[in-house]
């Protein structure tokens, strides 16, 4: 008789449970593949230092996870590739001129503080890569806001650095070289992973085709930003121009497909995912309009990460085969049981007090 045990992987998105061949490692590998188009475009526009940052980020993320679990004698988890994905996504949120040690610090915070201290993969309450980026923004603001001129604009711009399209947009002007084509193809300055919307859509489409993510969070996220910016346009722009510039600028698309869809920090309920995406979109616009940063995607997603438990609680799924009448009957039964329990407790308390009073009266007559 063979001692080998069959490995069963269950897809928790479906009730009752069904078997699936997908596991964490395969999901993470799909995410890595989906990030490649955006990484390739960044290398073409900014040079091979992008690969140095990506390598440093991935290597340090894997090292911090391995070291933490080794130190505290926990089962090794680097084989599931989640640390690789965290490191790669963090690298994609950095300026291409950042020094190599920046992602090392960012992954230390994201992997150790945000992920491992709360139990590891699936237990973190915030996206580790985004948390690492937020920590770097607060700690190294000048480094995180240094935007180099892409190769596509060499000769057009005098100098080595320039403002991003989003920074220009919120000073109510948009240079001619920031055309819709430039924004879509990636001929602009910005973070490594955010510049080419075409590459992001290719990666996001791959993830949806592979059923790694659903359409609900990205579509509700991007759709909310599009709707609100269309309704409340900035001065000097038509409603359509303002909406398109807001959708095609910054890290909106990258965040919607690769960061807001993180399994551990986004809702599992279908209605909850729509609300989560809409909340991310609304907060992104609010921060862009009224905040101190031109971009609001990072903090919008982190804030909604903190609301995930409440959203899931509000839209939790009921047991398969149970209708509203069954749930109401069960609640009524539980309420009646509590009432009976309270009445029985009151009767028991009254009996005890009566017995104590009778005992005290007998002792007094003696």
N, C-alpha and C positions, 0 to 999 in steps of 0.2 A: 504493500500500500504506500502510495507516495505521500511524503511529508509536506509537499508544496501546497501553499494556501492560495486560493484564487483571490486576486485583488479586485475588489468591487469599488468603483467610483460612482457616486450618486450625484446627479444634477439637482441641486436644491431649488432651482427655479421652477421646478414642476412638482406638483402634488397630485396623486401619490408618487413616491419616488420611482424613478426609472434609471436603468443602468446607462452609463456613458463611458466612452473611452478617453474622455478629456480629463486631464489632471492639472495640477498647478504648474508643473514644469512646461507642459505643452501650451497652456494659456500664456505664460510669460514669454515663451519662445515666439509666439504669434505677435505679441506686443513689440518685442525686439525687432522682428522682421518689419512690422508696420512703421517703426521709427526710422528705418534706413533711408527712405526717399528724402525726408527732411534733413537727415544728417549729410547725405551726399550733396544736396544743394548748398548747405552751409559750408562744406569743404570747398566747393567750387567758388563760392563768393568770398570766403574769408581765409582760405588757406589751411594748411595742415595743422596749425595750432589747435584747430577745432578737435582734431583727433586726439591730440595730447590731453585736452580737457576731458574728453569723453573717456579716454583710457584711465586717467587719474581718478575720475569720479567713480567709474565702475570698479576699479581695483580697490579703492579705499572703502567703498560700500561693502564689498565682499569681505574685506579684511575686518572691518568693524563688526560685522555680523558674526563672522567666524570667531573672532577674538572674544566677543561678549559671551557667546554660547559655550566656548571652551573654558573661559574663566569661571563661569557659574555652573559648569558641568551639566549643560543641557544638550539635548540631541542636536546634532549638526543640521542646519537647514539651508546651507548655501546651494545645495543641489537643486532646490526648487526654482532657482533663477530669479526670485523676487528681489534679492539685493542687487542683481545686475540691472533689472528694470528700474529700480529706484535710482541707482547711480546714473544710468543713461538719461532718464527723464530730468534729473537734476542738472546734468550737464547741458541738456537742451534748453534750460531756462536761464543760462548764463550768457553774459556778453562774450563775444568771441575773443576779446582781448584780455579776459580775466587770467590772472596767474594760476599756475597749476595747483597751488595749495588751497585756493578758494574752494573747489569742490571737495577737497579732503575734509575741510572744516564743516562744510554743509552736510556731507554724508555722515559725519560723526554725530551731529545733532539729530538728523533725520532717522538714522538707523538705531542709534543707542537710546536717545532720549524719547523719541516719539514712537518708535516701533518696538524695540526689544524690552524696554522697561515696562511695557504694558502687556507683555506676553508673546510678542512676535507676530508673524503674519496672521491677519484676520482679527487681531485684538486691538490694533491701534485705532484711535478715535479721530486722527487726522491723517491726511496723505503725507507720508514721510518726505517725499521729494519736495512737495510744496512747503512743508514746514521748514525744511532745510533752506529753501530759497528765501522764505520770509525772515529767517534768522540772519542770513547773509545780507539781505536788504537793510535790516536794522543795524548790523554791525559794520558793514563795509559799503556804505551808500555810494561813495564816489566810484569805487571799482565797479559796482553793479549798475552804474549809469553811464559807463564809458562806451560809446557806440562808434565803431570804426566804419569807414566808408567801404561798401562792398565793391568787388571788382567790376561789377556792371556800371558803377558810377564813377570809376576812376577816370579822371580827365574832365568830368563834368563838375566835380567839387574840388575846390582848392583847399587842401588840408587833409588830415588823416582821420578826423572825427566829424560827426554831424549829428543833428537832431533826428529822432525817429519820426515817422509819419504821424504817430499819435500825439507826440509833443507839439508838432506843428499844427495839427488839427485843433488842439485846444488853446492855441494862440490865435485862432480864427483865420488861419491862412494855410494853404497847401501848395507847395512849389509844383511847377509843371512836371518836373521829373518824377514826381510821385503819382503817376497815372494809375488807372485801375489795373492795367496790364502789369506794371511794375509791382504793385501790391500783390497781385495774384501769383505772379511767377516767382517773386522773391528777389527783385532787384532793389532791395532796400536795406537799411541798417536795422538792427534789432537783435534779440536773443537768438541763439543758434537754431532752435527748433521752430521759431515762430515766423520766419521771414517768408517762406514759400507756402502759400495757401493751397496751391495745386498739390504739392508733396504731402501736406497734411490731409487733404481730402483723399488722396490715394491710400495713405496709411489708415485713415478712419474707415474708408470703404472696405479695405481688406479685413479690418477687425469685425465689421458688421457682417461681411460675407462669411467669415469663419465663426460667427455667432459668439465672439468673445465679448462684445458689447451689444446693447440694443440701441435703437434710434432715439429712444425717448429722452434721455438726458441731453445728448448733443443738440437735437432738434429744438427742444423746449428752451435750452440755454441760448442758442444762437437766435432762435425765433423771438425770444423776449427782448434781447438786445436790439434786434432789427425793428421790432414793433415800437418800442419806447423811443428809440432815436429817430424813427420816422415821424412819430407824433410830435416830438419836441426837438426840432432842428436848431442848430447853432446859427448865429448871425453870419450872414454872407454866403450861406449855402442853401440850396433847395432841399426839400425834405428827402428826396431820393439820394442826392449827393451825400448828405450828412449820414444817412443810414448806411450807404455802401462804404464810405470811408471808415465808419465805426466798426463794421463787420470785418472789413479786410485789413484793418490796422491792429497792431498789438498782438497779444497772445490769446485772443478770444477762441479762435478755432482750435489751436493746440490744446488749450485748457479744456475745451468742451469734449474733445475726442479722447484725450490721453490722461487727463488728471481728474476731471469731475466724475469719470466713469469707474474710478477705483472701487473694486468690490467691497472692501472692508469699510469704506467711509462714505458710501452712497446707499440710498434705500434699496431694499429688495422688492418692495411692493410696486406694482405698475403705476398706480396713481401717485404714489410717493415719489417715483422717479421723475414724473412730469412736474410735480411741485418743486422738487429739488432743483431741476434744471431751470425752471422759471425763477426760483429764488436766486440762483447764481447769476442769471442774466440781469435781474433787477438790481442786485447789489453791485454788479459790475458797472452798470450805467450810473448808479448813484455815486460810486466812488470816482468815476471819471468826471462827472459833472460837478461834484461838490467836495471831493477829497483833495488831499495834498499831492497825490500821485496821478499822473495822466493815465496809468493803467490800473485796473481794479480787479483783474481776473484772479490773481493769487489770493487776495484777502477775501474775495467773494466766495470762492470755493472753500476756503478754510472755515469761514463762518458757517456756511451751510453744512460742512462736515460735522460741526458741533450740534447741528439740529437734526441729524439723521435719525437718531434714536427716537426723537419725538415724532418725526414724520412717519416712521415705521409703526410706531405705536398707534398713531391716528388712523393709519390705513392698513392695519394688520389683517392678514388673511384669516378667514374662519376655517374650521375643520371641513374637509371634503365631505359633501353630502348633507351638510347642516344648513338649514335656511334661517331666515330672520325670526320666524315663529319659534323655532327650536331654541335659538339663543335667548329670546325673551322669556321663554318658559324656564330655561335653566337659571336665568338671573332671578326670576320670581321665586324659584325653589330655593336658591341660595339665600335670598332675602328672608324667606320664611324660616329657614333653618337658623339663621342668625337671630331672628326674633324669638324663636323657641328656645334657643340657647340662652339668650338674655333673660327670658322669663324664668327658665329653670335655675339660672344663676341667682336671680333675685329671690326665688322661693327658697333656695338652699341657704342663702345669706340670712333671710328672715327666720328660718328654722333654727339656724345656729345661734342667732341673737336671742330667740325665745328660750332655747335650752340654757344659754348662759344666764338669762334673767331668772329663770326658775331655779337654777343652781344657786345663784346669789341670794334669792329669797329664802331658800331652805337653810343656807348657812346663817342668814340673819336671824331666823327663828330659834336656832340653836343657841 
